[in-house]
Amino acid sequence: MSKTMSSTSTESSDGDQATVELIVCNSSPSAADGGGTASDEISPLLAQSEKPKTNIFSVSYTRRKPREHVIETDTSLTNCMLWVWNGSRYSGLMCMALSSTIYFFMQVISDVFMVQSIPLFETVFMRCTVTLILSYLWLRRSGQPIFGPMHARNLLVLRALVGFLSLFSFVYSIQRLPLSQATVLSFTAPIMASIAARIILREKLKIAEIGGLALSFFGVLFIFRRILTTQAVSGGLVKPGEAISLNVRGSDHMLAVLVGLFSSITGGISYCLIKAGANASDQPLVTVFSFGILASPAAGICLFFFEEFVLPSFYSFLLMLVLSILAFFAEVLLARGLQLEKTSKVANVQYIEVALTQLWGMGLSRIAPSFGRLVGCVLILVSVFYTMYIGPEKEMNDVA
């Protein structure tokens, strides 16, 4: 108060009463005009008082340095996964290679850990249900639309229907054909996918890509040549001593073969729809969810009408759960590979599963090594490695 104003007092007497009058006046004439100046002097103080708040919050972040250090060490694996997912020109091929490798490990686990016999539709129902649940949780957690964008839903519905037909026709053929014949028929799907991509997606099919697919398929034929020849000489499914008409059994066998071919054709078309749906929705996981939402209840209905439910033991249920989770990740990687890369190239990489399975079986003496198997594995590996090494680079050159 002493700096901004001064006071004077005067005394006056009126008879017996004394009056004291206090007069307050500004010490400087510019104070009346400097009200804005005074407020300007106060506002910097308010602005400075807000800055310590941000400094306090910044200090609180420095306390998390040990946790951030741990996160940085843990993110090395995450960065590697993200690089494989979308960090390289080879991401599409690597995703398909990982998908085929996961399917190979599923076969290894099934062979090593023997469990009780479970009906095929029950296994399919378990895998489709786990795929449906995991894809739903993944989409909800990432904030993506569950059923995809509106403009892509027709493609997703078609993908679900065609994938359903391919899966259940394959189940029918594998129940009525020897495993080797069903395997050879199923591995015509990459060829069907390349042809369907040429017709549906207008993808160019080059001579080198046709040669790679043919080389891989010839490798499959070399691997199963002796088994197929033995089954053809013995009459397919006919066993000695069976008093069943050969014509009836032969007609059933031919029907199973045709159904297996139908499964491969629809599987190839399904690959094209997966690619189109993933590109339209910009999310490959939506194609996995759309398939699971139809295949899971359909497998449950088929289990109820065509097979008898077997209550699995805890060990069997745990193994089925692990295999179902692995199948989910294999399907996601397959969809991602189809989204990123040309169909004929990623389809050829699928054949690596056959080579790995045969090499693993021969290494553990589960499969007798033979010249045909070795030649078949070499043909597949040469074709797959050629596709992975040359494919993306040639594609980039064509685009440039």
Summary of the structure (lengths in Angstrom):
residues: 400
radius of gyration: 36.4
end to end distance: 79.9
largest distance: 149.7
contacts: 1224
relative contact order: 0.15
helix: 77%
strand: 5%
